[in-house]
């Protein structure tokens, strides 16, 4: 089923900014919501997939997902032509103890563990 994300802004996932805070603005070009699976595409070829999405708020002033089981954010390296080699991802997975395991194909590849605090699972800020 089609779903609208009209808010544009910078992404935070469980309080963890994608890039520097307020450094970029993502504009959704299309989204679907099937049960608790949210999939969205963005203007610069980025994609967001939220598994087990709970508490979605979406209007002109706000987009947030209160909680989720897992989030995958994908993008092409900025300034590089689109190709399989330029595609990157960050994955956030909620663990049974409530911590968030963050993995990515950037940097060392060593997972980080985040304390989600009171932050929503995903938000455009």
N, CA, C and O atoms as CSV, one atom per row, in Angstrom:
chain,resi,resn,atom,element,x,y,z
A,1,UNK,N,N,0.850,-1.175,0.000
A,1,UNK,CA,C,0.000,0.000,0.000
A,1,UNK,C,C,0.893,1.235,0.000
A,1,UNK,O,O,1.874,1.295,0.741
A,2,UNK,N,N,0.556,2.219,-0.830
A,2,UNK,CA,C,1.311,3.463,-0.887
A,2,UNK,C,C,1.300,4.187,0.448
A,2,UNK,O,O,0.342,4.090,1.215
A,3,UNK,N,N,2.361,4.900,0.711
A,3,UNK,CA,C,2.520,5.602,1.980
A,3,UNK,C,C,3.252,6.904,1.693
A,3,UNK,O,O,4.189,6.918,0.894
A,4,UNK,N,N,2.846,7.992,2.325
A,4,UNK,CA,C,3.463,9.297,2.075
A,4,UNK,C,C,4.414,9.687,3.196
A,4,UNK,O,O,4.077,9.618,4.378
A,5,UNK,N,N,5.614,10.098,2.791
A,5,UNK,CA,C,6.567,10.728,3.704
A,5,UNK,C,C,6.845,12.096,3.095
A,5,UNK,O,O,7.626,12.206,2.150
A,6,UNK,N,N,6.218,13.131,3.622
A,6,UNK,CA,C,6.349,14.470,3.054
A,6,UNK,C,C,7.442,15.288,3.737
A,6,UNK,O,O,7.947,16.245,3.150
A,7,UNK,N,N,7.809,14.937,4.944
A,7,UNK,CA,C,8.871,15.640,5.671
A,7,UNK,C,C,10.213,15.394,4.998
A,7,UNK,O,O,10.519,14.259,4.630
A,8,UNK,N,N,11.009,16.426,4.833
A,8,UNK,CA,C,12.384,16.309,4.346
A,8,UNK,C,C,13.312,16.639,5.506
A,8,UNK,O,O,12.946,17.407,6.396
A,9,UNK,N,N,14.501,16.068,5.503
A,9,UNK,CA,C,15.449,16.399,6.552
A,9,UNK,C,C,16.582,15.415,6.643
A,9,UNK,O,O,16.781,14.585,5.757
A,10,UNK,N,N,17.330,15.518,7.735
A,10,UNK,CA,C,18.458,14.636,8.025
A,10,UNK,C,C,17.976,13.461,8.861
A,10,UNK,O,O,17.099,13.617,9.712
A,11,UNK,N,N,18.546,12.285,8.621
A,11,UNK,CA,C,18.128,11.092,9.350
A,11,UNK,C,C,18.915,10.887,10.636
A,11,UNK,O,O,20.123,11.116,10.706
A,12,UNK,N,N,18.176,10.446,11.652
A,12,UNK,CA,C,18.759,9.891,12.874
A,12,UNK,C,C,18.112,8.531,13.081
A,12,UNK,O,O,16.903,8.367,12.924
A,13,UNK,N,N,18.943,7.562,13.437
A,13,UNK,CA,C,18.473,6.219,13.730
A,13,UNK,C,C,18.857,5.920,15.171
A,13,UNK,O,O,20.041,5.810,15.490
A,14,UNK,N,N,17.869,5.789,16.036
A,14,UNK,CA,C,18.086,5.598,17.475
A,14,UNK,C,C,19.098,6.622,18.004
A,14,UNK,O,O,19.978,6.293,18.799
A,15,UNK,N,N,18.951,7.867,17.544
A,15,UNK,CA,C,19.808,8.958,18.011
A,15,UNK,C,C,21.125,9.083,17.278
A,15,UNK,O,O,21.878,10.018,17.549
A,16,UNK,N,N,21.438,8.182,16.362
A,16,UNK,CA,C,22.695,8.167,15.625
A,16,UNK,C,C,22.484,8.859,14.277
A,16,UNK,O,O,21.746,8.357,13.430
A,17,UNK,N,N,23.127,10.003,14.081
A,17,UNK,CA,C,22.958,10.761,12.840
A,17,UNK,C,C,23.576,10.034,11.655
A,17,UNK,O,O,24.629,9.410,11.783
A,18,UNK,N,N,22.919,10.114,10.500
A,18,UNK,CA,C,23.546,9.708,9.252
A,18,UNK,C,C,24.288,10.940,8.752
A,18,UNK,O,O,23.667,11.919,8.339
A,19,UNK,N,N,25.613,10.892,8.789
A,19,UNK,CA,C,26.417,12.079,8.483
A,19,UNK,C,C,26.461,12.988,9.691
A,19,UNK,O,O,26.132,12.576,10.804
A,20,UNK,N,N,26.861,14.202,9.474
A,20,UNK,CA,C,26.882,15.176,10.574
A,20,UNK,C,C,25.472,15.682,10.816
A,20,UNK,O,O,24.656,15.698,9.894
A,21,UNK,N,N,25.170,16.096,12.043
A,21,UNK,CA,C,23.824,16.598,12.336
A,21,UNK,C,C,23.405,17.718,11.378
A,21,UNK,O,O,24.132,18.691,11.177
A,22,UNK,N,N,22.240,17.559,10.807
A,22,UNK,CA,C,21.611,18.518,9.903
A,22,UNK,C,C,22.469,18.850,8.692
A,22,UNK,O,O,22.361,19.941,8.132
A,23,UNK,N,N,23.326,17.909,8.284
A,23,UNK,CA,C,24.264,18.121,7.187
A,23,UNK,C,C,23.621,17.923,5.817
A,23,UNK,O,O,24.130,18.437,4.821
A,24,UNK,N,N,22.525,17.198,5.751
A,24,UNK,CA,C,21.919,16.901,4.465
A,24,UNK,C,C,20.408,16.881,4.596
A,24,UNK,O,O,19.870,16.902,5.702
A,25,UNK,N,N,19.730,16.842,3.463
A,25,UNK,CA,C,18.273,16.806,3.468
A,25,UNK,C,C,17.810,15.723,2.497
A,25,UNK,O,O,18.109,15.769,1.304
A,26,UNK,N,N,17.085,14.764,3.023
A,26,UNK,CA,C,16.589,13.648,2.225
A,26,UNK,C,C,15.117,13.888,1.899
A,26,UNK,O,O,14.328,14.245,2.773
A,27,UNK,N,N,14.755,13.688,0.622
A,27,UNK,CA,C,13.377,13.879,0.166
A,27,UNK,C,C,12.871,12.560,-0.395
A,27,UNK,O,O,13.449,12.006,-1.331
A,28,UNK,N,N,11.785,12.064,0.188
A,28,UNK,CA,C,11.199,10.795,-0.223
A,28,UNK,C,C,10.510,10.940,-1.582
A,28,UNK,O,O,9.778,11.900,-1.826
A,29,UNK,N,N,10.760,9.968,-2.454
A,29,UNK,CA,C,10.119,9.954,-3.774
A,29,UNK,C,C,9.054,8.867,-3.893
A,29,UNK,O,O,8.303,8.837,-4.867
A,30,UNK,N,N,8.989,7.983,-2.913
A,30,UNK,CA,C,7.974,6.940,-2.925
A,30,UNK,C,C,8.166,5.993,-1.756
A,30,UNK,O,O,9.296,5.686,-1.375
A,31,UNK,N,N,7.061,5.532,-1.187
A,31,UNK,CA,C,7.145,4.634,-0.040
A,31,UNK,C,C,5.954,3.688,-0.032
A,31,UNK,O,O,4.888,4.001,-0.562
A,32,UNK,N,N,6.157,2.520,0.581
A,32,UNK,CA,C,5.078,1.562,0.785
A,32,UNK,C,C,5.129,1.073,2.221
A,32,UNK,O,O,6.196,0.992,2.828
A,33,UNK,N,N,3.975,0.754,2.745
A,33,UNK,CA,C,3.844,0.184,4.084
A,33,UNK,C,C,2.979,-1.059,3.948
A,33,UNK,O,O,1.806,-0.978,3.584
A,34,UNK,N,N,3.580,-2.222,4.250
A,34,UNK,CA,C,2.864,-3.494,4.192
A,34,UNK,C,C,2.969,-4.124,5.570
A,34,UNK,O,O,4.015,-4.665,5.931
A,35,UNK,N,N,1.892,-4.057,6.338
A,35,UNK,CA,C,1.941,-4.529,7.715
A,35,UNK,C,C,2.927,-3.689,8.497
A,35,UNK,O,O,2.749,-2.479,8.627
A,36,UNK,N,N,3.982,-4.328,9.027
A,36,UNK,CA,C,4.989,-3.571,9.782
A,36,UNK,C,C,6.300,-3.422,9.004
A,36,UNK,O,O,7.353,-3.187,9.599
A,37,UNK,N,N,6.235,-3.558,7.674
A,37,UNK,CA,C,7.396,-3.378,6.809
A,37,UNK,C,C,7.239,-2.068,6.034
A,37,UNK,O,O,6.324,-1.918,5.226
A,38,UNK,N,N,8.144,-1.126,6.294
A,38,UNK,CA,C,8.142,0.163,5.610
A,38,UNK,C,C,9.339,0.207,4.664
A,38,UNK,O,O,10.474,-0.032,5.078
A,39,UNK,N,N,9.084,0.512,3.400
A,39,UNK,CA,C,10.149,0.651,2.410
A,39,UNK,C,C,9.984,2.007,1.738
A,39,UNK,O,O,8.890,2.358,1.295
A,40,UNK,N,N,11.079,2.772,1.662
A,40,UNK,CA,C,11.016,4.115,1.085
A,40,UNK,C,C,12.237,4.377,0.214
A,40,UNK,O,O,13.345,3.937,0.519
A,41,UNK,N,N,12.009,5.102,-0.874
A,41,UNK,CA,C,13.075,5.526,-1.782
A,41,UNK,C,C,13.198,7.040,-1.680
A,41,UNK,O,O,12.213,7.744,-1.456
A,42,UNK,N,N,14.440,7.531,-1.850
A,42,UNK,CA,C,14.708,8.956,-1.706
A,42,UNK,C,C,15.375,9.501,-2.959
A,42,UNK,O,O,15.909,8.743,-3.769
A,43,UNK,N,N,15.339,10.825,-3.114
A,43,UNK,CA,C,15.694,11.510,-4.351
A,43,UNK,C,C,17.098,11.209,-4.862
A,43,UNK,O,O,17.299,11.184,-6.076
A,44,UNK,N,N,18.053,10.984,-4.012
A,44,UNK,CA,C,19.425,10.747,-4.469
A,44,UNK,C,C,19.764,9.263,-4.551
A,44,UNK,O,O,20.935,8.887,-4.498
A,45,UNK,N,N,18.741,8.417,-4.679
A,45,UNK,CA,C,18.969,6.984,-4.820
A,45,UNK,C,C,19.102,6.242,-3.501
A,45,UNK,O,O,19.407,5.049,-3.492
A,46,UNK,N,N,18.878,6.931,-2.382
A,46,UNK,CA,C,18.943,6.255,-1.085
A,46,UNK,C,C,17.669,5.437,-0.873
A,46,UNK,O,O,16.627,5.706,-1.470
A,47,UNK,N,N,17.786,4.432,-0.005
A,47,UNK,CA,C,16.604,3.657,0.351
A,47,UNK,C,C,16.616,3.338,1.840
A,47,UNK,O,O,17.667,3.149,2.453
A,48,UNK,N,N,15.423,3.284,2.395
A,48,UNK,CA,C,15.219,2.985,3.812
A,48,UNK,C,C,14.276,1.795,3.898
A,48,UNK,O,O,13.209,1.799,3.284
A,49,UNK,N,N,14.664,0.776,4.656
A,49,UNK,CA,C,13.791,-0.360,4.924
A,49,UNK,C,C,13.704,-0.520,6.433
A,49,UNK,O,O,14.722,-0.644,7.114
A,50,UNK,N,N,12.480,-0.515,6.949
A,50,UNK,CA,C,12.251,-0.648,8.385
A,50,UNK,C,C,11.429,-1.909,8.606
A,50,UNK,O,O,10.296,-2.016,8.136
A,51,UNK,N,N,12.012,-2.862,9.325
A,51,UNK,CA,C,11.357,-4.130,9.641
A,51,UNK,C,C,10.771,-4.032,11.046
A,51,UNK,O,O,11.431,-3.553,11.968
A,52,UNK,N,N,9.541,-4.483,11.204
A,52,UNK,CA,C,8.902,-4.444,12.523
A,52,UNK,C,C,8.607,-3.031,12.984
A,52,UNK,O,O,8.704,-2.728,14.173
A,53,UNK,N,N,8.248,-2.163,12.046
A,53,UNK,CA,C,7.987,-0.751,12.365
A,53,UNK,C,C,6.769,-0.608,13.279
A,53,UNK,O,O,5.728,-1.228,13.061
A,54,UNK,N,N,6.928,0.221,14.301
A,54,UNK,CA,C,5.838,0.485,15.250
A,54,UNK,C,C,5.753,1.984,15.492
A,54,UNK,O,O,6.779,2.657,15.590
A,55,UNK,N,N,4.549,2.503,15.588
A,55,UNK,CA,C,4.350,3.908,15.942
A,55,UNK,C,C,4.860,4.876,14.896
A,55,UNK,O,O,5.666,5.754,15.205
A,56,UNK,N,N,4.400,4.728,13.650
A,56,UNK,CA,C,4.839,5.616,12.568
A,56,UNK,C,C,4.030,6.905,12.594
A,56,UNK,O,O,2.801,6.877,12.668
A,57,UNK,N,N,4.723,8.024,12.533
A,57,UNK,CA,C,4.104,9.335,12.389
A,57,UNK,C,C,4.650,9.959,11.118
A,57,UNK,O,O,5.865,10.044,10.940
A,58,UNK,N,N,3.760,10.399,10.227
A,58,UNK,CA,C,4.222,11.004,8.983
A,58,UNK,C,C,3.274,12.109,8.555
A,58,UNK,O,O,2.125,11.858,8.192
A,59,UNK,N,N,3.777,13.342,8.604
A,59,UNK,CA,C,3.056,14.492,8.076
A,59,UNK,C,C,4.095,15.521,7.647
A,59,UNK,O,O,5.292,15.245,7.718
A,60,UNK,N,N,3.663,16.706,7.201
A,60,UNK,CA,C,4.620,17.694,6.695
A,60,UNK,C,C,5.648,18.097,7.740
A,60,UNK,O,O,6.787,18.412,7.396
A,61,UNK,N,N,5.265,18.091,9.002
A,61,UNK,CA,C,6.158,18.558,10.051
A,61,UNK,C,C,6.973,17.484,10.725
A,61,UNK,O,O,7.895,17.799,11.477
A,62,UNK,N,N,6.659,16.196,10.477
A,62,UNK,CA,C,7.348,15.153,11.222
A,62,UNK,C,C,7.290,13.823,10.490
A,62,UNK,O,O,6.272,13.459,9.903
A,63,UNK,N,N,8.417,13.099,10.540
A,63,UNK,CA,C,8.434,11.689,10.170
A,63,UNK,C,C,9.230,10.972,11.238
A,63,UNK,O,O,10.381,11.318,11.502
A,64,UNK,N,N,8.619,9.974,11.851
A,64,UNK,CA,C,9.342,9.172,12.828
A,64,UNK,C,C,8.727,7.787,12.922
A,64,UNK,O,O,7.547,7.578,12.642
A,65,UNK,N,N,9.576,6.849,13.329
A,65,UNK,CA,C,9.158,5.483,13.631
A,65,UNK,C,C,9.570,5.264,15.079
A,65,UNK,O,O,10.759,5.285,15.396
A,66,UNK,N,N,8.598,5.056,15.958
A,66,UNK,CA,C,8.890,4.973,17.392
A,66,UNK,C,C,9.803,3.799,17.735
A,66,UNK,O,O,10.699,3.936,18.568
A,67,UNK,N,N,9.585,2.656,17.105
A,67,UNK,CA,C,10.391,1.474,17.411
A,67,UNK,C,C,10.430,0.569,16.188
A,67,UNK,O,O,9.589,0.683,15.297
A,68,UNK,N,N,11.406,-0.328,16.148
A,68,UNK,CA,C,11.554,-1.252,15.026
A,68,UNK,C,C,12.428,-2.413,15.454
A,68,UNK,O,O,13.137,-2.341,16.457
A,69,UNK,N,N,12.366,-3.487,14.676
A,69,UNK,CA,C,13.253,-4.629,14.895
A,69,UNK,C,C,14.598,-4.413,14.209
A,69,UNK,O,O,15.647,-4.751,14.756
A,70,UNK,N,N,14.552,-3.839,12.991
A,70,UNK,CA,C,15.775,-3.618,12.227
A,70,UNK,C,C,15.535,-2.514,11.203
A,70,UNK,O,O,14.435,-2.369,10.668
A,71,UNK,N,N,16.589,-1.738,10.941
A,71,UNK,CA,C,16.555,-0.675,9.940
A,71,UNK,C,C,17.766,-0.840,9.039
A,71,UNK,O,O,18.880,-1.065,9.513
A,72,UNK,N,N,17.538,-0.726,7.733
A,72,UNK,CA,C,18.639,-0.741,6.777
A,72,UNK,C,C,18.544,0.540,5.947
A,72,UNK,O,O,17.518,0.818,5.324
A,73,UNK,N,N,19.633,1.314,5.950
A,73,UNK,CA,C,19.745,2.529,5.147
A,73,UNK,C,C,20.810,2.267,4.082
A,73,UNK,O,O,21.928,1.863,4.403
A,74,UNK,N,N,20.462,2.497,2.816
A,74,UNK,CA,C,21.401,2.263,1.712
A,74,UNK,C,C,21.524,3.519,0.863
A,74,UNK,O,O,20.560,4.264,0.687
A,75,UNK,N,N,22.736,3.745,0.337
A,75,UNK,CA,C,22.983,4.900,-0.509
A,75,UNK,C,C,24.189,4.616,-1.395
A,75,UNK,O,O,24.968,3.696,-1.144
A,76,UNK,N,N,24.322,5.432,-2.440
A,76,UNK,CA,C,25.516,5.386,-3.281
A,76,UNK,C,C,26.481,6.437,-2.747
A,76,UNK,O,O,26.067,7.522,-2.336
A,77,UNK,N,N,27.766,6.108,-2.755
A,77,UNK,CA,C,28.754,7.080,-2.298
A,77,UNK,C,C,28.538,8.392,-3.030
A,77,UNK,O,O,28.440,8.417,-4.257
A,78,UNK,N,N,28.464,9.475,-2.280
A,78,UNK,CA,C,28.193,10.776,-2.873
A,78,UNK,C,C,29.362,11.198,-3.755
A,78,UNK,O,O,30.524,11.062,-3.372
A,79,UNK,N,N,29.040,11.711,-4.945
A,79,UNK,CA,C,30.051,12.143,-5.883
A,79,UNK,C,C,30.556,11.029,-6.783
A,79,UNK,O,O,31.373,11.274,-7.670
A,80,UNK,N,N,30.082,9.811,-6.568
A,80,UNK,CA,C,30.495,8.667,-7.395
A,80,UNK,C,C,29.343,8.281,-8.316
A,80,UNK,O,O,28.181,8.436,-7.940
A,81,UNK,N,N,29.643,7.778,-9.520
A,81,UNK,CA,C,28.558,7.301,-10.383
A,81,UNK,C,C,27.889,6.073,-9.759
A,81,UNK,O,O,28.529,5.289,-9.058
A,82,UNK,N,N,26.576,5.922,-10.030
A,82,UNK,CA,C,25.862,4.765,-9.500
A,82,UNK,C,C,26.479,3.478,-10.027
A,82,UNK,O,O,26.678,3.314,-11.231
A,83,UNK,N,N,26.776,2.569,-9.107
A,83,UNK,CA,C,27.300,1.257,-9.481
A,83,UNK,C,C,27.216,0.361,-8.251
A,83,UNK,O,O,27.037,0.843,-7.133
A,84,UNK,N,N,27.347,-0.940,-8.464
A,84,UNK,CA,C,27.343,-1.860,-7.329
A,84,UNK,C,C,28.501,-1.566,-6.380
A,84,UNK,O,O,28.367,-1.756,-5.171
A,85,UNK,N,N,29.639,-1.104,-6.911
A,85,UNK,CA,C,30.804,-0.799,-6.086
A,85,UNK,C,C,30.593,0.440,-5.219
A,85,UNK,O,O,31.233,0.582,-4.177
A,86,UNK,N,N,29.708,1.331,-5.637
A,86,UNK,CA,C,29.482,2.575,-4.903
A,86,UNK,C,C,28.362,2.442,-3.866
A,86,UNK,O,O,28.176,3.346,-3.051
A,87,UNK,N,N,27.612,1.334,-3.878
A,87,UNK,CA,C,26.478,1.156,-2.973
A,87,UNK,C,C,26.983,0.825,-1.576
A,87,UNK,O,O,27.843,-0.041,-1.416
A,88,UNK,N,N,26.451,1.515,-0.555
A,88,UNK,CA,C,26.835,1.319,0.838
A,88,UNK,C,C,25.594,1.109,1.692
A,88,UNK,O,O,24.481,1.442,1.285
A,89,UNK,N,N,25.802,0.545,2.898
A,89,UNK,CA,C,24.677,0.334,3.803
A,89,UNK,C,C,25.102,0.531,5.256
A,89,UNK,O,O,26.267,0.377,5.624
A,90,UNK,N,N,24.106,0.877,6.058
A,90,UNK,CA,C,24.207,0.833,7.514
A,90,UNK,C,C,22.998,0.046,7.981
A,90,UNK,O,O,21.876,0.297,7.540
A,91,UNK,N,N,23.226,-0.908,8.875
A,91,UNK,CA,C,22.136,-1.730,9.418
A,91,UNK,C,C,22.105,-1.543,10.931
A,91,UNK,O,O,23.133,-1.615,11.605
A,92,UNK,N,N,20.911,-1.303,11.445
A,92,UNK,CA,C,20.677,-1.184,12.882
A,92,UNK,C,C,19.734,-2.312,13.277
A,92,UNK,O,O,18.627,-2.406,12.748
A,93,UNK,N,N,20.155,-3.158,14.192
A,93,UNK,CA,C,19.332,-4.290,14.617
A,93,UNK,C,C,19.126,-4.219,16.121
A,93,UNK,O,O,20.085,-4.123,16.887
A,94,UNK,N,N,17.855,-4.266,16.537
A,94,UNK,CA,C,17.541,-4.226,17.966
A,94,UNK,C,C,17.777,-5.605,18.567
A,94,UNK,O,O,17.238,-6.603,18.089
A,95,UNK,N,N,18.584,-5.651,19.614
A,95,UNK,CA,C,18.921,-6.906,20.284
A,95,UNK,C,C,17.930,-7.184,21.415
A,95,UNK,O,O,17.246,-6.269,21.870
A,96,UNK,N,N,17.844,-8.441,21.875
A,96,UNK,CA,C,16.904,-8.772,22.962
A,96,UNK,C,C,17.126,-7.950,24.237
A,96,UNK,O,O,16.182,-7.724,24.994
A,97,UNK,N,N,18.370,-7.498,24.482
A,97,UNK,CA,C,18.633,-6.703,25.692
A,97,UNK,C,C,18.313,-5.217,25.507
A,97,UNK,O,O,18.539,-4.421,26.417
A,98,UNK,N,N,17.783,-4.834,24.324
A,98,UNK,CA,C,17.386,-3.452,24.070
A,98,UNK,C,C,18.457,-2.612,23.396
A,98,UNK,O,O,18.152,-1.541,22.870
A,99,UNK,N,N,19.709,-3.068,23.398
A,99,UNK,CA,C,20.751,-2.320,22.705
A,99,UNK,C,C,20.556,-2.450,21.196
A,99,UNK,O,O,19.839,-3.326,20.714
A,100,UNK,N,N,21.212,-1.556,20.471
A,100,UNK,CA,C,21.145,-1.556,19.017
A,100,UNK,C,C,22.521,-1.927,18.483
A,100,UNK,O,O,23.524,-1.318,18.855
A,101,UNK,N,N,22.565,-2.931,17.607
A,101,UNK,CA,C,23.814,-3.329,16.956
A,101,UNK,C,C,23.868,-2.638,15.599
A,101,UNK,O,O,23.015,-2.856,14.738
A,102,UNK,N,N,24.891,-1.798,15.426
A,102,UNK,CA,C,25.068,-1.046,14.183
A,102,UNK,C,C,26.219,-1.665,13.400
A,102,UNK,O,O,27.339,-1.774,13.899
A,103,UNK,N,N,25.927,-2.069,12.161
A,103,UNK,CA,C,26.974,-2.581,11.284
A,103,UNK,C,C,26.909,-1.820,9.960
A,103,UNK,O,O,25.868,-1.281,9.583
A,104,UNK,N,N,28.037,-1.792,9.273
A,104,UNK,CA,C,28.111,-1.079,8.007
A,104,UNK,C,C,29.243,-1.656,7.174
A,104,UNK,O,O,30.136,-2.326,7.692
A,105,UNK,N,N,29.193,-1.388,5.882
A,105,UNK,CA,C,30.302,-1.781,5.033
A,105,UNK,C,C,31.301,-0.633,4.858
A,105,UNK,O,O,32.150,-0.677,3.967
A,106,UNK,N,N,31.202,0.375,5.693
A,106,UNK,CA,C,32.180,1.463,5.730
A,106,UNK,C,C,33.145,1.237,6.885
A,106,UNK,O,O,32.793,0.576,7.862
A,107,UNK,N,N,34.310,1.756,6.792
A,107,UNK,CA,C,35.259,1.694,7.902
A,107,UNK,C,C,35.728,0.285,8.191
A,107,UNK,O,O,35.932,-0.518,7.281
A,108,UNK,N,N,35.898,-0.004,9.472
A,108,UNK,CA,C,36.491,-1.273,9.893
A,108,UNK,C,C,35.540,-2.457,9.782
A,108,UNK,O,O,35.985,-3.605,9.767
A,109,UNK,N,N,34.250,-2.200,9.706
A,109,UNK,CA,C,33.279,-3.287,9.669
A,109,UNK,C,C,32.989,-3.876,11.034
A,109,UNK,O,O,32.197,-4.811,11.154
A,110,UNK,N,N,33.631,-3.331,12.074
A,110,UNK,CA,C,33.397,-3.817,13.438
A,110,UNK,C,C,32.080,-3.231,13.938
A,110,UNK,O,O,31.887,-2.017,13.874
A,111,UNK,N,N,31.170,-4.072,14.437
A,111,UNK,CA,C,29.886,-3.541,14.905
A,111,UNK,C,C,30.056,-2.594,16.085
A,111,UNK,O,O,30.974,-2.733,16.893
A,112,UNK,N,N,29.158,-1.641,16.161
A,112,UNK,CA,C,29.054,-0.759,17.312
A,112,UNK,C,C,27.754,-1.111,18.025
A,112,UNK,O,O,26.812,-1.611,17.410
A,113,UNK,N,N,27.715,-0.845,19.323
A,113,UNK,CA,C,26.504,-1.101,20.099
A,113,UNK,C,C,26.042,0.219,20.681
A,113,UNK,O,O,26.793,0.911,21.368
A,114,UNK,N,N,24.797,0.557,20.395
A,114,UNK,CA,C,24.231,1.830,20.809
A,114,UNK,C,C,23.179,1.614,21.879
A,114,UNK,O,O,22.465,0.611,21.875
A,115,UNK,N,N,23.092,2.560,22.791
A,115,UNK,CA,C,21.993,2.601,23.751
A,115,UNK,C,C,20.941,3.526,23.144
A,115,UNK,O,O,21.209,4.714,22.964
A,116,UNK,N,N,19.751,3.013,22.823
A,116,UNK,CA,C,18.766,3.841,22.128
A,116,UNK,C,C,18.176,4.967,22.972
A,116,UNK,O,O,17.559,5.882,22.427
A,117,UNK,N,N,18.353,4.917,24.284
A,117,UNK,CA,C,17.779,5.962,25.128
A,117,UNK,C,C,16.302,6.149,24.824
A,117,UNK,O,O,15.566,5.178,24.654
A,118,UNK,N,N,15.878,7.392,24.758
A,118,UNK,CA,C,14.476,7.708,24.462
A,118,UNK,C,C,14.265,8.080,22.995
A,118,UNK,O,O,13.196,8.565,22.624
A,119,UNK,N,N,15.282,7.854,22.163
A,119,UNK,CA,C,15.171,8.232,20.757
A,119,UNK,C,C,14.250,7.287,20.010
A,119,UNK,O,O,14.181,6.099,20.328
A,120,UNK,N,N,13.526,7.821,18.996
A,120,UNK,CA,C,12.769,6.928,18.117
A,120,UNK,C,C,13.728,6.109,17.262
A,120,UNK,O,O,14.899,6.462,17.118
A,121,UNK,N,N,13.230,5.025,16.699
A,121,UNK,CA,C,14.050,4.152,15.857
A,121,UNK,C,C,14.547,4.925,14.632
A,121,UNK,O,O,15.712,4.791,14.257
A,122,UNK,N,N,13.704,5.714,14.017
A,122,UNK,CA,C,14.081,6.518,12.846
A,122,UNK,C,C,13.331,7.822,12.885
A,122,UNK,O,O,12.176,7.883,13.306
A,123,UNK,N,N,14.008,8.882,12.435
A,123,UNK,CA,C,13.329,10.173,12.313
A,123,UNK,C,C,14.053,11.057,11.324
A,123,UNK,O,O,15.278,11.027,11.202
A,124,UNK,N,N,13.260,11.843,10.621
A,124,UNK,CA,C,13.797,12.915,9.791
A,124,UNK,C,C,13.750,14.166,10.645
A,124,UNK,O,O,12.692,14.536,11.156
A,125,UNK,N,N,14.872,14.809,10.800
A,125,UNK,CA,C,14.990,15.951,11.717
A,125,UNK,C,C,15.235,17.217,10.945
A,125,UNK,O,O,15.363,18.287,11.540
